[in-house]
Structure formats: C-alpha cells, structure tokens
Amino acid sequence: MTDGLPGRARVVIIGGGVIGASVAYHLAALGWTDLLLLEQGQLSCGTTWHAAGLVGQLRATESGTRLVQYSKIGRASCRERV
C-alpha cells in the first residue's frame, strides 16, 4: 500500500461524479466489496457540479432517455436508504 491506497482492487472507478458514484453504489448494492473510487477533489465537484440542475430527461436516443429517467429514480431511492 502506497499513500493510503491499496495495492490492488477488483474494480477501480476513476471519477467521483454522478456516474462514478452511481457505479460504485450499484456494485456495492450487489455485494461487491473490493471497490476503489478515485476522485482528485471532492465527490461531484467536477463536471457533475457544473451541470447541476441541467439534466434534461429527453436525449437523442431512447436508451439515453431511459438512463436519465433511471438515474432520477435512483437518486430518490438512494436518499431513502441513506
């Protein structure tokens, strides 16, 4: 271990924005325990912070629209669990 970081992890997620945090959350909910989330500053302080409130639900593709709709439901569910 160097600088407080483990020498290895099953999953390394780079970026603690909305997507990185969501991936970590969902993997942990599935029982994965060997996860490492790397963020250079504070969680959601980068691009996610700059786009706050600008997440429209309509996207160019149906799958993109469904992903945004799911993330909205997921945020509410996450708040209830915390």
N, CA, C and O atoms as a Maestro MAE file, in Angstrom:
{
 s_m_m2io_version
 :::
 2.0.0
}

f_m_ct {
 s_m_title
 :::
 protein
 m_atom[328] {
  # First column is atom index #
  i_m_mmod_type
  r_m_x_coord
  r_m_y_coord
  r_m_z_coord
  i_m_residue_number
  s_m_chain_name
  s_m_pdb_residue_name
  s_m_pdb_atom_name
  i_m_atomic_number
  :::
  1 25 0.845 -1.172 0.000 1 A "MET " " N  " 7
  2 3 0.000 0.000 0.000 1 A "MET " " CA " 6
  3 2 0.891 1.236 0.000 1 A "MET " " C  " 6
  4 15 1.825 1.340 0.795 1 A "MET " " O  " 8
  5 25 0.589 2.183 -0.912 2 A "THR " " N  " 7
  6 3 1.344 3.422 -1.007 2 A "THR " " CA " 6
  7 2 0.392 4.598 -0.885 2 A "THR " " C  " 6
  8 15 -0.663 4.607 -1.520 2 A "THR " " O  " 8
  9 25 0.745 5.587 -0.084 3 A "ASP " " N  " 7
  10 3 -0.072 6.791 0.079 3 A "ASP " " CA " 6
  11 2 -1.503 6.495 0.501 3 A "ASP " " C  " 6
  12 15 -2.419 7.222 0.115 3 A "ASP " " O  " 8
  13 25 -1.714 5.451 1.280 4 A "GLY " " N  " 7
  14 3 -3.050 5.150 1.757 4 A "GLY " " CA " 6
  15 2 -3.934 4.428 0.762 4 A "GLY " " C  " 6
  16 15 -5.102 4.168 1.051 4 A "GLY " " O  " 8
  17 25 -3.401 4.098 -0.403 5 A "LEU " " N  " 7
  18 3 -4.182 3.394 -1.419 5 A "LEU " " CA " 6
  19 2 -3.825 1.909 -1.394 5 A "LEU " " C  " 6
  20 15 -2.666 1.552 -1.178 5 A "LEU " " O  " 8
  21 25 -4.810 1.048 -1.612 6 A "PRO " " N  " 7
  22 3 -4.493 -0.380 -1.661 6 A "PRO " " CA " 6
  23 2 -3.655 -0.704 -2.892 6 A "PRO " " C  " 6
  24 15 -3.694 0.019 -3.887 6 A "PRO " " O  " 8
  25 25 -2.911 -1.777 -2.819 7 A "GLY " " N  " 7
  26 3 -2.082 -2.201 -3.938 7 A "GLY " " CA " 6
  27 2 -2.885 -2.754 -5.103 7 A "GLY " " C  " 6
  28 15 -2.412 -2.775 -6.239 7 A "GLY " " O  " 8
  29 25 -4.104 -3.201 -4.817 8 A "ARG " " N  " 7
  30 3 -4.966 -3.741 -5.871 8 A "ARG " " CA " 6
  31 2 -6.418 -3.671 -5.432 8 A "ARG " " C  " 6
  32 15 -6.719 -3.562 -4.244 8 A "ARG " " O  " 8
  33 25 -7.304 -3.736 -6.403 9 A "ALA " " N  " 7
  34 3 -8.744 -3.752 -6.148 9 A "ALA " " CA " 6
  35 2 -9.401 -4.482 -7.313 9 A "ALA " " C  " 6
  36 15 -8.896 -4.460 -8.436 9 A "ALA " " O  " 8
  37 25 -10.511 -5.118 -7.042 10 A "ARG " " N  " 7
  38 3 -11.241 -5.817 -8.103 10 A "ARG " " CA " 6
  39 2 -11.761 -4.823 -9.133 10 A "ARG " " C  " 6
  40 15 -11.729 -5.085 -10.336 10 A "ARG " " O  " 8
  41 25 -12.243 -3.670 -8.646 11 A "VAL " " N  " 7
  42 3 -12.761 -2.621 -9.523 11 A "VAL " " CA " 6
  43 2 -12.165 -1.289 -9.092 11 A "VAL " " C  " 6
  44 15 -12.179 -0.954 -7.907 11 A "VAL " " O  " 8
  45 25 -11.644 -0.535 -10.044 12 A "VAL " " N  " 7
  46 3 -11.175 0.824 -9.792 12 A "VAL " " CA " 6
  47 2 -12.028 1.758 -10.639 12 A "VAL " " C  " 6
  48 15 -12.059 1.643 -11.864 12 A "VAL " " O  " 8
  49 25 -12.714 2.677 -9.985 13 A "ILE " " N  " 7
  50 3 -13.573 3.640 -10.668 13 A "ILE " " CA " 6
  51 2 -12.879 4.989 -10.588 13 A "ILE " " C  " 6
  52 15 -12.555 5.471 -9.503 13 A "ILE " " O  " 8
  53 25 -12.657 5.587 -11.742 14 A "ILE " " N  " 7
  54 3 -11.961 6.874 -11.789 14 A "ILE " " CA " 6
  55 2 -12.992 7.964 -12.022 14 A "ILE " " C  " 6
  56 15 -13.634 8.019 -13.071 14 A "ILE " " O  " 8
  57 25 -13.141 8.822 -11.037 15 A "GLY " " N  " 7
  58 3 -14.094 9.919 -11.121 15 A "GLY " " CA " 6
  59 2 -15.240 9.715 -10.151 15 A "GLY " " C  " 6
  60 15 -15.948 8.710 -10.210 15 A "GLY " " O  " 8
  61 25 -15.416 10.668 -9.266 16 A "GLY " " N  " 7
  62 3 -16.466 10.584 -8.255 16 A "GLY " " CA " 6
  63 2 -17.655 11.458 -8.574 16 A "GLY " " C  " 6
  64 15 -18.305 11.989 -7.674 16 A "GLY " " O  " 8
  65 25 -17.943 11.609 -9.859 17 A "GLY " " N  " 7
  66 3 -19.132 12.354 -10.259 17 A "GLY " " CA " 6
  67 2 -20.366 11.478 -10.171 17 A "GLY " " C  " 6
  68 15 -20.352 10.428 -9.528 17 A "GLY " " O  " 8
  69 25 -21.411 11.907 -10.806 18 A "VAL " " N  " 7
  70 3 -22.678 11.191 -10.711 18 A "VAL " " CA " 6
  71 2 -22.565 9.773 -11.274 18 A "VAL " " C  " 6
  72 15 -23.165 8.852 -10.721 18 A "VAL " " O  " 8
  73 25 -21.822 9.579 -12.345 19 A "ILE " " N  " 7
  74 3 -21.700 8.248 -12.941 19 A "ILE " " CA " 6
  75 2 -20.799 7.357 -12.102 19 A "ILE " " C  " 6
  76 15 -21.168 6.222 -11.800 19 A "ILE " " O  " 8
  77 25 -19.625 7.847 -11.719 20 A "GLY " " N  " 7
  78 3 -18.705 7.045 -10.908 20 A "GLY " " CA " 6
  79 2 -19.310 6.646 -9.575 20 A "GLY " " C  " 6
  80 15 -19.200 5.494 -9.155 20 A "GLY " " O  " 8
  81 25 -19.951 7.603 -8.909 21 A "ALA " " N  " 7
  82 3 -20.592 7.305 -7.626 21 A "ALA " " CA " 6
  83 2 -21.737 6.316 -7.801 21 A "ALA " " C  " 6
  84 15 -21.953 5.452 -6.951 21 A "ALA " " O  " 8
  85 25 -22.467 6.444 -8.898 22 A "SER " " N  " 7
  86 3 -23.575 5.527 -9.166 22 A "SER " " CA " 6
  87 2 -23.073 4.112 -9.428 22 A "SER " " C  " 6
  88 15 -23.658 3.143 -8.944 22 A "SER " " O  " 8
  89 25 -21.998 3.992 -10.188 23 A "VAL " " N  " 7
  90 3 -21.417 2.669 -10.451 23 A "VAL " " CA " 6
  91 2 -20.964 2.033 -9.133 23 A "VAL " " C  " 6
  92 15 -21.243 0.861 -8.880 23 A "VAL " " O  " 8
  93 25 -20.271 2.800 -8.299 24 A "ALA " " N  " 7
  94 3 -19.817 2.278 -7.002 24 A "ALA " " CA " 6
  95 2 -21.007 1.867 -6.145 24 A "ALA " " C  " 6
  96 15 -20.984 0.806 -5.521 24 A "ALA " " O  " 8
  97 25 -22.029 2.686 -6.110 25 A "TYR " " N  " 7
  98 3 -23.221 2.396 -5.313 25 A "TYR " " CA " 6
  99 2 -23.890 1.095 -5.767 25 A "TYR " " C  " 6
  100 15 -24.225 0.240 -4.947 25 A "TYR " " O  " 8
  101 25 -24.078 0.958 -7.073 26 A "HIS " " N  " 7
  102 3 -24.769 -0.227 -7.591 26 A "HIS " " CA " 6
  103 2 -23.945 -1.501 -7.396 26 A "HIS " " C  " 6
  104 15 -24.502 -2.553 -7.081 26 A "HIS " " O  " 8
  105 25 -22.639 -1.418 -7.577 27 A "LEU " " N  " 7
  106 3 -21.800 -2.598 -7.343 27 A "LEU " " CA " 6
  107 2 -21.825 -2.988 -5.866 27 A "LEU " " C  " 6
  108 15 -21.905 -4.171 -5.534 27 A "LEU " " O  " 8
  109 25 -21.756 -2.000 -4.988 28 A "ALA " " N  " 7
  110 3 -21.828 -2.291 -3.552 28 A "ALA " " CA " 6
  111 2 -23.183 -2.905 -3.187 28 A "ALA " " C  " 6
  112 15 -23.255 -3.807 -2.353 28 A "ALA " " O  " 8
  113 25 -24.247 -2.414 -3.812 29 A "ALA " " N  " 7
  114 3 -25.585 -2.963 -3.558 29 A "ALA " " CA " 6
  115 2 -25.678 -4.421 -4.009 29 A "ALA " " C  " 6
  116 15 -26.468 -5.197 -3.472 29 A "ALA " " O  " 8
  117 25 -24.861 -4.785 -5.002 30 A "LEU " " N  " 7
  118 3 -24.815 -6.175 -5.478 30 A "LEU " " CA " 6
  119 2 -23.894 -7.045 -4.633 30 A "LEU " " C  " 6
  120 15 -23.772 -8.246 -4.874 30 A "LEU " " O  " 8
  121 25 -23.241 -6.433 -3.634 31 A "GLY " " N  " 7
  122 3 -22.395 -7.195 -2.734 31 A "GLY " " CA " 6
  123 2 -20.903 -7.115 -3.014 31 A "GLY " " C  " 6
  124 15 -20.116 -7.761 -2.322 31 A "GLY " " O  " 8
  125 25 -20.497 -6.345 -4.005 32 A "TRP " " N  " 7
  126 3 -19.070 -6.195 -4.299 32 A "TRP " " CA " 6
  127 2 -18.440 -5.374 -3.176 32 A "TRP " " C  " 6
  128 15 -18.967 -4.329 -2.794 32 A "TRP " " O  " 8
  129 25 -17.320 -5.847 -2.655 33 A "THR " " N  " 7
  130 3 -16.662 -5.149 -1.547 33 A "THR " " CA " 6
  131 2 -15.264 -4.645 -1.891 33 A "THR " " C  " 6
  132 15 -14.743 -3.779 -1.190 33 A "THR " " O  " 8
  133 25 -14.660 -5.148 -2.920 34 A "ASP " " N  " 7
  134 3 -13.292 -4.770 -3.275 34 A "ASP " " CA " 6
  135 2 -13.316 -3.674 -4.334 34 A "ASP " " C  " 6
  136 15 -12.866 -3.875 -5.462 34 A "ASP " " O  " 8
  137 25 -13.853 -2.500 -3.953 35 A "LEU " " N  " 7
  138 3 -14.010 -1.371 -4.866 35 A "LEU " " CA " 6
  139 2 -13.106 -0.223 -4.441 35 A "LEU " " C  " 6
  140 15 -12.859 -0.024 -3.252 35 A "LEU " " O  " 8
  141 25 -12.620 0.521 -5.408 36 A "LEU " " N  " 7
  142 3 -11.835 1.720 -5.130 36 A "LEU " " CA " 6
  143 2 -12.362 2.832 -6.021 36 A "LEU " " C  " 6
  144 15 -12.343 2.709 -7.246 36 A "LEU " " O  " 8
  145 25 -12.831 3.915 -5.420 37 A "LEU " " N  " 7
  146 3 -13.320 5.079 -6.152 37 A "LEU " " CA " 6
  147 2 -12.287 6.189 -6.005 37 A "LEU " " C  " 6
  148 15 -12.017 6.638 -4.891 37 A "LEU " " O  " 8
  149 25 -11.714 6.630 -7.103 38 A "LEU " " N  " 7
  150 3 -10.690 7.683 -7.082 38 A "LEU " " CA " 6
  151 2 -11.284 8.998 -7.568 38 A "LEU " " C  " 6
  152 15 -11.930 9.052 -8.615 38 A "LEU " " O  " 8
  153 25 -11.057 10.051 -6.800 39 A "GLU " " N  " 7
  154 3 -11.511 11.395 -7.167 39 A "GLU " " CA " 6
  155 2 -10.411 12.367 -6.776 39 A "GLU " " C  " 6
  156 15 -9.864 12.281 -5.676 39 A "GLU " " O  " 8
  157 25 -10.084 13.287 -7.668 40 A "GLN " " N  " 7
  158 3 -8.986 14.212 -7.384 40 A "GLN " " CA " 6
  159 2 -9.364 15.302 -6.386 40 A "GLN " " C  " 6
  160 15 -8.481 15.892 -5.764 40 A "GLN " " O  " 8
  161 25 -10.632 15.577 -6.223 41 A "GLY " " N  " 7
  162 3 -11.067 16.605 -5.276 41 A "GLY " " CA " 6
  163 2 -12.157 16.033 -4.391 41 A "GLY " " C  " 6
  164 15 -12.001 14.957 -3.813 41 A "GLY " " O  " 8
  165 25 -13.254 16.752 -4.288 42 A "GLN " " N  " 7
  166 3 -14.416 16.279 -3.532 42 A "GLN " " CA " 6
  167 2 -15.354 15.549 -4.478 42 A "GLN " " C  " 6
  168 15 -15.341 15.787 -5.686 42 A "GLN " " O  " 8
  169 25 -16.169 14.658 -3.922 43 A "LEU " " N  " 7
  170 3 -17.156 13.965 -4.747 43 A "LEU " " CA " 6
  171 2 -18.071 14.978 -5.419 43 A "LEU " " C  " 6
  172 15 -18.531 15.931 -4.791 43 A "LEU " " O  " 8
  173 25 -18.322 14.764 -6.675 44 A "SER " " N  " 7
  174 3 -19.203 15.580 -7.532 44 A "SER " " CA " 6
  175 2 -18.796 17.049 -7.617 44 A "SER " " C  " 6
  176 15 -19.655 17.917 -7.773 44 A "SER " " O  " 8
  177 25 -17.500 17.336 -7.518 45 A "CYS " " N  " 7
  178 3 -17.053 18.726 -7.592 45 A "CYS " " CA " 6
  179 2 -16.608 19.130 -8.999 45 A "CYS " " C  " 6
  180 15 -16.356 20.308 -9.249 45 A "CYS " " O  " 8
  181 25 -16.509 18.181 -9.905 46 A "GLY " " N  " 7
  182 3 -16.026 18.480 -11.250 46 A "GLY " " CA " 6
  183 2 -17.154 18.768 -12.217 46 A "GLY " " C  " 6
  184 15 -17.991 19.636 -11.969 46 A "GLY " " O  " 8
  185 25 -17.175 18.045 -13.308 47 A "THR " " N  " 7
  186 3 -18.154 18.260 -14.360 47 A "THR " " CA " 6
  187 2 -19.579 18.078 -13.858 47 A "THR " " C  " 6
  188 15 -20.475 18.807 -14.285 47 A "THR " " O  " 8
  189 25 -19.809 17.124 -12.963 48 A "THR " " N  " 7
  190 3 -21.152 16.920 -12.411 48 A "THR " " CA " 6
  191 2 -21.647 18.189 -11.728 48 A "THR " " C  " 6
  192 15 -22.803 18.575 -11.900 48 A "THR " " O  " 8
  193 25 -20.790 18.831 -10.964 49 A "TRP " " N  " 7
  194 3 -21.189 20.049 -10.263 49 A "TRP " " CA " 6
  195 2 -21.543 21.150 -11.251 49 A "TRP " " C  " 6
  196 15 -22.510 21.882 -11.038 49 A "TRP " " O  " 8
  197 25 -20.784 21.278 -12.316 50 A "HIS " " N  " 7
  198 3 -21.025 22.332 -13.308 50 A "HIS " " CA " 6
  199 2 -22.355 22.140 -14.023 50 A "HIS " " C  " 6
  200 15 -22.961 23.110 -14.478 50 A "HIS " " O  " 8
  201 25 -22.809 20.906 -14.126 51 A "ALA " " N  " 7
  202 3 -24.053 20.611 -14.842 51 A "ALA " " CA " 6
  203 2 -25.248 20.475 -13.905 51 A "ALA " " C  " 6
  204 15 -26.324 20.069 -14.343 51 A "ALA " " O  " 8
  205 25 -25.085 20.800 -12.647 52 A "ALA " " N  " 7
  206 3 -26.170 20.626 -11.681 52 A "ALA " " CA " 6
  207 2 -27.423 21.373 -12.129 52 A "ALA " " C  " 6
  208 15 -27.371 22.554 -12.474 52 A "ALA " " O  " 8
  209 25 -28.533 20.671 -12.117 53 A "GLY " " N  " 7
  210 3 -29.805 21.272 -12.493 53 A "GLY " " CA " 6
  211 2 -30.062 21.320 -13.981 53 A "GLY " " C  " 6
  212 15 -31.143 21.720 -14.413 53 A "GLY " " O  " 8
  213 25 -29.086 20.918 -14.766 54 A "LEU " " N  " 7
  214 3 -29.250 20.975 -16.221 54 A "LEU " " CA " 6
  215 2 -29.435 19.596 -16.835 54 A "LEU " " C  " 6
  216 15 -29.165 19.406 -18.021 54 A "LEU " " O  " 8
  217 25 -29.883 18.648 -16.056 55 A "VAL " " N  " 7
  218 3 -30.058 17.290 -16.552 55 A "VAL " " CA " 6
  219 2 -31.476 17.165 -17.094 55 A "VAL " " C  " 6
  220 15 -32.416 16.884 -16.350 55 A "VAL " " O  " 8
  221 25 -31.616 17.375 -18.386 56 A "GLY " " N  " 7
  222 3 -32.916 17.207 -19.030 56 A "GLY " " CA " 6
  223 2 -33.207 15.742 -19.251 56 A "GLY " " C  " 6
  224 15 -32.284 14.937 -19.368 56 A "GLY " " O  " 8
  225 25 -34.469 15.386 -19.309 57 A "GLN " " N  " 7
  226 3 -34.808 13.973 -19.437 57 A "GLN " " CA " 6
  227 2 -34.820 13.483 -20.878 57 A "GLN " " C  " 6
  228 15 -34.686 12.280 -21.103 57 A "GLN " " O  " 8
  229 25 -34.972 14.346 -21.845 58 A "LEU " " N  " 7
  230 3 -35.061 13.915 -23.234 58 A "LEU " " CA " 6
  231 2 -33.674 13.898 -23.865 58 A "LEU " " C  " 6
  232 15 -32.967 14.905 -23.845 58 A "LEU " " O  " 8
  233 25 -33.288 12.758 -24.422 59 A "ARG " " N  " 7
  234 3 -31.982 12.590 -25.064 59 A "ARG " " CA " 6
  235 2 -32.174 12.207 -26.528 59 A "ARG " " C  " 6
  236 15 -33.300 11.986 -26.974 59 A "ARG " " O  " 8
  237 25 -31.092 12.131 -27.262 60 A "ALA " " N  " 7
  238 3 -31.143 11.822 -28.691 60 A "ALA " " CA " 6
  239 2 -31.561 10.380 -28.966 60 A "ALA " " C  " 6
  240 15 -32.108 10.083 -30.027 60 A "ALA " " O  " 8
  241 25 -31.304 9.489 -28.015 61 A "THR " " N  " 7
  242 3 -31.672 8.085 -28.204 61 A "THR " " CA " 6
  243 2 -32.611 7.641 -27.085 61 A "THR " " C  " 6
  244 15 -32.624 8.223 -26.001 61 A "THR " " O  " 8
  245 25 -33.383 6.618 -27.363 62 A "GLU " " N  " 7
  246 3 -34.297 6.093 -26.354 62 A "GLU " " CA " 6
  247 2 -33.528 5.553 -25.148 62 A "GLU " " C  " 6
  248 15 -33.942 5.756 -24.007 62 A "GLU " " O  " 8
  249 25 -32.410 4.867 -25.399 63 A "SER " " N  " 7
  250 3 -31.637 4.316 -24.278 63 A "SER " " CA " 6
  251 2 -31.058 5.431 -23.409 63 A "SER " " C  " 6
  252 15 -30.991 5.284 -22.188 63 A "SER " " O  " 8
  253 25 -30.643 6.532 -24.012 64 A "GLY " " N  " 7
  254 3 -30.141 7.668 -23.243 64 A "GLY " " CA " 6
  255 2 -31.231 8.279 -22.376 64 A "GLY " " C  " 6
  256 15 -30.987 8.639 -21.224 64 A "GLY " " O  " 8
  257 25 -32.434 8.397 -22.930 65 A "THR " " N  " 7
  258 3 -33.569 8.930 -22.170 65 A "THR " " CA " 6
  259 2 -33.909 8.014 -21.002 65 A "THR " " C  " 6
  260 15 -34.174 8.490 -19.898 65 A "THR " " O  " 8
  261 25 -33.905 6.710 -21.235 66 A "ARG " " N  " 7
  262 3 -34.206 5.760 -20.157 66 A "ARG " " CA " 6
  263 2 -33.151 5.807 -19.055 66 A "ARG " " C  " 6
  264 15 -33.481 5.679 -17.876 66 A "ARG " " O  " 8
  265 25 -31.881 5.990 -19.430 67 A "LEU " " N  " 7
  266 3 -30.814 6.084 -18.432 67 A "LEU " " CA " 6
  267 2 -31.020 7.298 -17.531 67 A "LEU " " C  " 6
  268 15 -30.850 7.201 -16.315 67 A "LEU " " O  " 8
  269 25 -31.383 8.434 -18.114 68 A "VAL " " N  " 7
  270 3 -31.619 9.642 -17.325 68 A "VAL " " CA " 6
  271 2 -32.826 9.440 -16.411 68 A "VAL " " C  " 6
  272 15 -32.796 9.835 -15.245 68 A "VAL " " O  " 8
  273 25 -33.880 8.829 -16.935 69 A "GLN " " N  " 7
  274 3 -35.063 8.571 -16.107 69 A "GLN " " CA " 6
  275 2 -34.713 7.640 -14.950 69 A "GLN " " C  " 6
  276 15 -35.162 7.846 -13.823 69 A "GLN " " O  " 8
  277 25 -33.912 6.617 -15.231 70 A "TYR " " N  " 7
  278 3 -33.500 5.684 -14.179 70 A "TYR " " CA " 6
  279 2 -32.661 6.390 -13.124 70 A "TYR " " C  " 6
  280 15 -32.820 6.133 -11.931 70 A "TYR " " O  " 8
  281 25 -31.773 7.273 -13.551 71 A "SER " " N  " 7
  282 3 -30.911 7.963 -12.583 71 A "SER " " CA " 6
  283 2 -31.739 8.851 -11.660 71 A "SER " " C  " 6
  284 15 -31.398 9.009 -10.488 71 A "SER " " O  " 8
  285 25 -32.816 9.428 -12.170 72 A "LYS " " N  " 7
  286 3 -33.687 10.255 -11.336 72 A "LYS " " CA " 6
  287 2 -34.371 9.394 -10.271 72 A "LYS " " C  " 6
  288 15 -34.452 9.789 -9.107 72 A "LYS " " O  " 8
  289 25 -34.854 8.235 -10.666 73 A "ILE " " N  " 7
  290 3 -35.482 7.309 -9.722 73 A "ILE " " CA " 6
  291 2 -34.439 6.806 -8.731 73 A "ILE " " C  " 6
  292 15 -34.716 6.688 -7.537 73 A "ILE " " O  " 8
  293 25 -33.237 6.511 -9.228 74 A "GLY " " N  " 7
  294 3 -32.162 6.004 -8.376 74 A "GLY " " CA " 6
  295 2 -31.747 6.984 -7.306 74 A "GLY " " C  " 6
  296 15 -31.465 6.579 -6.178 74 A "GLY " " O  " 8
  297 25 -31.701 8.280 -7.633 75 A "ARG " " N  " 7
  298 3 -31.338 9.295 -6.634 75 A "ARG " " CA " 6
  299 2 -32.342 9.319 -5.494 75 A "ARG " " C  " 6
  300 15 -31.962 9.409 -4.327 75 A "ARG " " O  " 8
  301 25 -33.617 9.241 -5.831 76 A "ALA " " N  " 7
  302 3 -34.658 9.255 -4.793 76 A "ALA " " CA " 6
  303 2 -34.535 8.015 -3.929 76 A "ALA " " C  " 6
  304 15 -34.652 8.098 -2.706 76 A "ALA " " O  " 8
  305 25 -34.300 6.871 -4.544 77 A "SER " " N  " 7
  306 3 -34.154 5.610 -3.805 77 A "SER " " CA " 6
  307 2 -32.928 5.655 -2.908 77 A "SER " " C  " 6
  308 15 -32.974 5.175 -1.775 77 A "SER " " O  " 8
  309 25 -31.846 6.218 -3.391 78 A "CYS " " N  " 7
  310 3 -30.614 6.317 -2.618 78 A "CYS " " CA " 6
  311 2 -30.814 7.196 -1.386 78 A "CYS " " C  " 6
  312 15 -30.343 6.861 -0.299 78 A "CYS " " O  " 8
  313 25 -31.511 8.319 -1.555 79 A "ARG " " N  " 7
  314 3 -31.781 9.221 -0.435 79 A "ARG " " CA " 6
  315 2 -32.566 8.507 0.663 79 A "ARG " " C  " 6
  316 15 -32.325 8.733 1.849 79 A "ARG " " O  " 8
  317 25 -33.508 7.642 0.265 80 A "GLU " " N  " 7
  318 3 -34.329 6.922 1.232 80 A "GLU " " CA " 6
  319 2 -33.483 5.919 2.030 80 A "GLU " " C  " 6
  320 15 -33.756 5.674 3.205 80 A "GLU " " O  " 8
  321 25 -32.468 5.348 1.396 81 A "ARG " " N  " 7
  322 3 -31.641 4.327 2.042 81 A "ARG " " CA " 6
  323 2 -30.598 4.921 2.962 81 A "ARG " " C  " 6
  324 15 -30.164 4.263 3.908 81 A "ARG " " O  " 8
  325 25 -30.188 6.150 2.705 82 A "VAL " " N  " 7
  326 3 -29.112 6.762 3.494 82 A "VAL " " CA " 6
  327 2 -29.606 7.358 4.763 82 A "VAL " " C  " 6
  328 15 -28.821 7.910 5.534 82 A "VAL " " O  " 8
  :::
 }
 m_bond[327] {
  # First column is bond index #
  i_m_from
  i_m_to
  i_m_order
  :::
  1 1 2 1
  2 2 3 1
  3 3 4 2
  4 3 5 1
  5 5 6 1
  6 6 7 1
  7 7 8 2
  8 7 9 1
  9 9 10 1
  10 10 11 1
  11 11 12 2
  12 11 13 1
  13 13 14 1
  14 14 15 1
  15 15 16 2
  16 15 17 1
  17 17 18 1
  18 18 19 1
  19 19 20 2
  20 19 21 1
  21 21 22 1
  22 22 23 1
  23 23 24 2
  24 23 25 1
  25 25 26 1
  26 26 27 1
  27 27 28 2
  28 27 29 1
  29 29 30 1
  30 30 31 1
  31 31 32 2
  32 31 33 1
  33 33 34 1
  34 34 35 1
  35 35 36 2
  36 35 37 1
  37 37 38 1
  38 38 39 1
  39 39 40 2
  40 39 41 1
  41 41 42 1
  42 42 43 1
  43 43 44 2
  44 43 45 1
  45 45 46 1
  46 46 47 1
  47 47 48 2
  48 47 49 1
  49 49 50 1
  50 50 51 1
  51 51 52 2
  52 51 53 1
  53 53 54 1
  54 54 55 1
  55 55 56 2
  56 55 57 1
  57 57 58 1
  58 58 59 1
  59 59 60 2
  60 59 61 1
  61 61 62 1
  62 62 63 1
  63 63 64 2
  64 63 65 1
  65 65 66 1
  66 66 67 1
  67 67 68 2
  68 67 69 1
  69 69 70 1
  70 70 71 1
  71 71 72 2
  72 71 73 1
  73 73 74 1
  74 74 75 1
  75 75 76 2
  76 75 77 1
  77 77 78 1
  78 78 79 1
  79 79 80 2
  80 79 81 1
  81 81 82 1
  82 82 83 1
  83 83 84 2
  84 83 85 1
  85 85 86 1
  86 86 87 1
  87 87 88 2
  88 87 89 1
  89 89 90 1
  90 90 91 1
  91 91 92 2
  92 91 93 1
  93 93 94 1
  94 94 95 1
  95 95 96 2
  96 95 97 1
  97 97 98 1
  98 98 99 1
  99 99 100 2
  100 99 101 1
  101 101 102 1
  102 102 103 1
  103 103 104 2
  104 103 105 1
  105 105 106 1
  106 106 107 1
  107 107 108 2
  108 107 109 1
  109 109 110 1
  110 110 111 1
  111 111 112 2
  112 111 113 1
  113 113 114 1
  114 114 115 1
  115 115 116 2
  116 115 117 1
  117 117 118 1
  118 118 119 1
  119 119 120 2
  120 119 121 1
  121 121 122 1
  122 122 123 1
  123 123 124 2
  124 123 125 1
  125 125 126 1
  126 126 127 1
  127 127 128 2
  128 127 129 1
  129 129 130 1
  130 130 131 1
  131 131 132 2
  132 131 133 1
  133 133 134 1
  134 134 135 1
  135 135 136 2
  136 135 137 1
  137 137 138 1
  138 138 139 1
  139 139 140 2
  140 139 141 1
  141 141 142 1
  142 142 143 1
  143 143 144 2
  144 143 145 1
  145 145 146 1
  146 146 147 1
  147 147 148 2
  148 147 149 1
  149 149 150 1
  150 150 151 1
  151 151 152 2
  152 151 153 1
  153 153 154 1
  154 154 155 1
  155 155 156 2
  156 155 157 1
  157 157 158 1
  158 158 159 1
  159 159 160 2
  160 159 161 1
  161 161 162 1
  162 162 163 1
  163 163 164 2
  164 163 165 1
  165 165 166 1
  166 166 167 1
  167 167 168 2
  168 167 169 1
  169 169 170 1
  170 170 171 1
  171 171 172 2
  172 171 173 1
  173 173 174 1
  174 174 175 1
  175 175 176 2
  176 175 177 1
  177 177 178 1
  178 178 179 1
  179 179 180 2
  180 179 181 1
  181 181 182 1
  182 182 183 1
  183 183 184 2
  184 183 185 1
  185 185 186 1
  186 186 187 1
  187 187 188 2
  188 187 189 1
  189 189 190 1
  190 190 191 1
  191 191 192 2
  192 191 193 1
  193 193 194 1
  194 194 195 1
  195 195 196 2
  196 195 197 1
  197 197 198 1
  198 198 199 1
  199 199 200 2
  200 199 201 1
  201 201 202 1
  202 202 203 1
  203 203 204 2
  204 203 205 1
  205 205 206 1
  206 206 207 1
  207 207 208 2
  208 207 209 1
  209 209 210 1
  210 210 211 1
  211 211 212 2
  212 211 213 1
  213 213 214 1
  214 214 215 1
  215 215 216 2
  216 215 217 1
  217 217 218 1
  218 218 219 1
  219 219 220 2
  220 219 221 1
  221 221 222 1
  222 222 223 1
  223 223 224 2
  224 223 225 1
  225 225 226 1
  226 226 227 1
  227 227 228 2
  228 227 229 1
  229 229 230 1
  230 230 231 1
  231 231 232 2
  232 231 233 1
  233 233 234 1
  234 234 235 1
  235 235 236 2
  236 235 237 1
  237 237 238 1
  238 238 239 1
  239 239 240 2
  240 239 241 1
  241 241 242 1
  242 242 243 1
  243 243 244 2
  244 243 245 1
  245 245 246 1
  246 246 247 1
  247 247 248 2
  248 247 249 1
  249 249 250 1
  250 250 251 1
  251 251 252 2
  252 251 253 1
  253 253 254 1
  254 254 255 1
  255 255 256 2
  256 255 257 1
  257 257 258 1
  258 258 259 1
  259 259 260 2
  260 259 261 1
  261 261 262 1
  262 262 263 1
  263 263 264 2
  264 263 265 1
  265 265 266 1
  266 266 267 1
  267 267 268 2
  268 267 269 1
  269 269 270 1
  270 270 271 1
  271 271 272 2
  272 271 273 1
  273 273 274 1
  274 274 275 1
  275 275 276 2
  276 275 277 1
  277 277 278 1
  278 278 279 1
  279 279 280 2
  280 279 281 1
  281 281 282 1
  282 282 283 1
  283 283 284 2
  284 283 285 1
  285 285 286 1
  286 286 287 1
  287 287 288 2
  288 287 289 1
  289 289 290 1
  290 290 291 1
  291 291 292 2
  292 291 293 1
  293 293 294 1
  294 294 295 1
  295 295 296 2
  296 295 297 1
  297 297 298 1
  298 298 299 1
  299 299 300 2
  300 299 301 1
  301 301 302 1
  302 302 303 1
  303 303 304 2
  304 303 305 1
  305 305 306 1
  306 306 307 1
  307 307 308 2
  308 307 309 1
  309 309 310 1
  310 310 311 1
  311 311 312 2
  312 311 313 1
  313 313 314 1
  314 314 315 1
  315 315 316 2
  316 315 317 1
  317 317 318 1
  318 318 319 1
  319 319 320 2
  320 319 321 1
  321 321 322 1
  322 322 323 1
  323 323 324 2
  324 323 325 1
  325 325 326 1
  326 326 327 1
  327 327 328 2
  :::
 }
}
